[in-house]
Amino acid sequence: MWEAGTGIRLSDRPLIVSDVDEVVLEFLTPFTAFLKARDHALLPRSFRLSGNIVDRVSGEAVSDAVAEALLDAFYATQDRWQMPAVQVVETLKGFSEEADIVFLTAMPPRHAAARRRLLDALDLPYPLLASEEPKGPLVKRLHQERDLPLVFVDDILRNLHSVREHAPACLLINLMANAEFRALAPAPGADIRVAADWREAAKLIRAHCRAQPKAC
């Protein structure tokens, strides 16, 4: 079936929706390298970008406007910096034989074409939605009321909480590629499962599906 407003076709199979940055593609590690090449640094002082991007000469934190401009420049050249997270290509390829997979990336849609080209080049050909809207309503709109397993993977808790609110039967997995910043993340809560990598995520997804009438 086609989901209205997205152009994404879903089959009568379980649905896995995944964030991209820091989940499917490494983000913080390449973004740190990108900043270094421009005489800036990302300091692991707290679980956020704001206030942690500094000028390497002065040591001062850059303004939010400068941080946003740097992030925008990174996205414009993402194909030079970003690589797949460990085990994601083979894991998703295995699930693609028995489940639908959709990437839901929280980035300005103007960068979606560049991201699509990068994902295709990395053998990650699954449908992509680029939106800065809350993710819960988007996931609900995708899955609708289907009696099929639903999985959502993200590194940011507000996105996981948004999906929990709008799709309470969904398996919520917190996964983050960068271990240094992951250690600074707040506790996810008892109803959100934490996976260190895609190997652990795959085990959680399999267990969730086995408990459903239509497994993946």
Residue pairs with C-beta under 8 A, 6 or more apart in sequence:
1 9
1 10
1 11
2 8
2 9
2 10
3 9
3 10
3 141
3 142
3 144
5 141
6 129
6 141
6 142
8 102
8 127
8 129
8 142
9 127
10 100
10 102
10 142
11 100
12 146
12 148
13 98
13 99
13 100
13 148
13 214
13 216
14 98
14 99
14 100
14 148
14 149
14 150
14 151
14 209
14 212
14 214
14 215
14 216
15 99
15 100
15 101
15 102
15 142
15 143
15 146
15 148
15 149
15 150
15 151
16 92
16 95
16 99
16 100
16 101
16 102
16 151
16 153
16 205
16 216
17 101
17 102
17 103
17 104
17 139
17 142
17 143
17 150
17 151
17 152
17 153
17 163
18 24
18 92
18 101
18 102
18 103
18 104
18 152
18 153
18 154
19 103
19 104
19 105
19 106
19 135
19 153
19 154
19 155
19 156
19 159
20 103
20 104
20 105
20 107
20 115
20 119
20 128
21 27
21 105
21 106
21 107
21 155
22 28
22 85
22 155
22 176
22 177
22 178
23 85
23 88
23 153
23 154
23 155
23 175
23 176
23 177
24 84
24 85
24 88
24 92
24 103
24 119
24 124
25 78
25 82
25 83
25 84
25 85
25 118
25 119
25 122
26 82
26 83
26 84
26 85
26 177
26 178
27 82
27 177
27 178
28 42
28 177
28 178
28 180
28 181
29 177
29 178
30 81
30 82
30 83
31 42
31 71
31 74
31 81
32 41
32 42
33 81
34 70
34 73
34 74
34 77
34 81
35 41
35 42
35 53
35 70
36 56
38 70
38 73
39 55
39 56
39 57
40 53
40 54
40 55
40 56
40 62
40 70
41 53
41 54
41 56
42 49
42 52
42 53
42 54
43 52
43 53
43 54
44 52
44 180
44 181
44 184
45 51
45 52
46 52
46 184
47 181
47 184
47 185
47 186
49 67
49 71
50 64
50 67
51 61
52 61
53 61
53 62
53 66
53 67
53 70
54 60
54 61
54 62
55 62
62 70
72 108
72 111
74 81
75 107
75 108
75 111
75 114
75 115
76 111
76 114
78 111
78 114
78 115
78 118
79 114
79 117
79 118
79 121
82 118
83 122
84 122
84 124
85 177
85 197
85 198
86 177
86 197
86 198
87 197
87 198
87 199
88 124
88 198
89 122
89 123
89 124
91 198
91 199
91 201
91 202
92 101
92 124
92 126
92 198
93 123
94 202
95 101
95 202
95 205
95 216
96 126
98 216
99 149
99 209
99 216
101 126
101 127
102 126
102 127
102 128
102 129
102 142
103 119
103 124
103 126
103 127
103 128
103 129
104 129
104 131
104 135
104 138
104 139
105 112
105 115
105 128
105 129
105 130
105 131
106 131
106 132
106 135
106 156
106 159
107 115
107 130
107 132
108 130
108 132
109 130
109 131
109 132
111 130
112 128
112 130
115 128
115 130
116 128
119 125
119 126
119 128
129 138
131 138
134 159
134 162
135 152
135 154
135 159
135 162
135 163
136 159
136 161
136 162
136 163
136 164
136 165
136 166
136 167
137 162
137 166
139 150
139 152
139 163
139 166
139 167
139 170
140 163
140 166
140 167
143 150
143 167
143 170
147 213
147 214
148 212
148 214
149 171
149 208
149 209
149 212
149 214
149 215
149 216
150 167
150 169
150 170
150 171
151 170
151 171
151 173
151 205
151 208
152 160
152 163
152 167
152 170
152 171
152 172
152 173
153 173
153 175
153 195
153 201
154 160
154 163
154 172
154 173
154 174
154 175
155 174
155 175
155 176
155 177
155 182
155 185
157 174
157 185
157 186
157 188
157 189
157 192
160 172
160 174
160 188
160 192
163 170
163 172
164 170
164 172
164 191
164 192
171 193
171 204
171 205
171 208
172 191
172 192
172 193
173 192
173 193
173 194
173 195
173 201
173 204
173 205
174 185
174 188
174 192
174 193
174 194
174 195
175 194
175 195
175 196
175 197
175 198
175 201
176 182
176 185
177 197
188 194
193 204
195 201
195 204
205 216
206 216
209 215
209 216
